Amino acid sequence: MDFYPHIRKIIHVDMDAFYASVEQKDRPELKGQPIAVGGSSQRGVVAAASYEARKFGVRSALSSVVAKRNCPELIFVKPRFDRYREISNQIREIFHEFTDLVEPLSLDEAYLDVTENKKDQESATYLARDIRNMIYEKTGLYASAGISINKFLAKVASDINKPNGQKTISPKEVIPFLEGLEIGDFHGIGKKTAEKMNRLGIFNGADLKSRSLEFLLQHFGKRGNHYYQIVRGLHLSDVQPTRIRKSVGAERTFSENLIAENDLLEKIDHIADEVAARLKKHQLSGKTITLKIKYSDFTIKTRSITLEDNLSQKNKIYNYAVALLRQESLERSVRLLGITVSNFRTEVREENNFIYRQLKIPF
């Protein structure tokens, strides 16, 4: 306890195969079946996969063609994001029954700071169990949770007993847990970074902890300081209920590759309309517009322009996106287009000045 004078109790809640589970809940004939949300048997990418499909190596971001090859019985389901948002809002209402310090990361996961909570419950472990039970009672969906002293550890813990489970890492368990954790299981350390660490003789947390700050800065730049801190259980980022959206965008993968400008302009028109609607919904406007182009060979190119004034109107988004399309000749046929608006007007937000008390009771 002496190493963590201002201990917090953080829960990371992560819905289990959220999109796929919603589809299986709404369509009983899909229950127990290997399904992929998004894409098709011919093209596109998987947005989410049921646990039945994951047994065959089907996962998000996997090419639909490869997914179907891995799992011939795979059922492709068109995504229904309005439905996912509806249920996500129900889940967030549940979170706020326990605490107002809720930081959503996406539709299916969030951090909750329950150091002080509306239930006057000292045990974050019990709170996580109650939250998961309430989610199931109200939505029929399962959630997993990680509980610990900071966001990093809670995020790592939530993956350990998936699906429909939870894991608590108490203060006294933090260092032993981190020392025994394989380097590839550290949240934020991707495959390439893990491979680089392995080449440097770093295979687990104990190896990482044995390296000096100077060594980590030399080999990983500014991220070295982050690695030095997290392996010691230090991660001071607060749960931010007013987390600021950095960009708004939409993209489309086409059923057939496109090359004719008229066809591309028609797609840009539809995408610009969707982006404008999302900006309006969130009352945002931005100065930077980015056009994403994915060619038939899967190479991706982006073209951006930053304006003097903020914009959110559909016609302006469309006009600038078209200008970016015409900026250079297309290299080959196009399978995907996307438009993103970012660089939003700076908003003044109230900082979280919550003062954390030192805990005297185990997790």
Sequence and secondary structure as in RCSB ss.txt:
>XXXX:A:sequence
MDFYPHIRKIIHVDMDAFYASVEQKDRPELKGQPIAVGGSSQRGVVAAASYEARKFGVRSALSSVVAKRNCPELI
FVKPRFDRYREISNQIREIFHEFTDLVEPLSLDEAYLDVTENKKDQESATYLARDIRNMIYEKTGLYASAGISIN
KFLAKVASDINKPNGQKTISPKEVIPFLEGLEIGDFHGIGKKTAEKMNRLGIFNGADLKSRSLEFLLQHFGKRGN
HYYQIVRGLHLSDVQPTRIRKSVGAERTFSENLIAENDLLEKIDHIADEVAARLKKHQLSGKTITLKIKYSDFTI
KTRSITLEDNLSQKNKIYNYAVALLRQESLERSVRLLGITVSNFRTEVREENNFIYRQLKIPF
>XXXX:A:secstr
 TT TT   EEEEEETTHHHHHHHHH GGGTTS EEESS SSSSB SEE HHHHTTT  TT BHHHHHHH TT E
EE   HHHHHHHHHHHHHHHTTT S EEEEETTEEEEE SS TT  S HHHHHHHHHHHHHHHHS  EEEEEESS
HHHHHHHHTTT SS EEE  GGGHHHHHHHSBGGGSTT  HHHHHHHHHTT  BHHHHHHS HHHHHHHHTTHHH
HHHHHTTT       TT    EEEEEEEEEEEE  HHHHHHHHHHHHHHHHHHHHHHT  EEEEEEEEEETTS E
EEEEEEEEEEE  HHHHHHHHHHHHTTS  SS EEEEEEEEEEE                S  
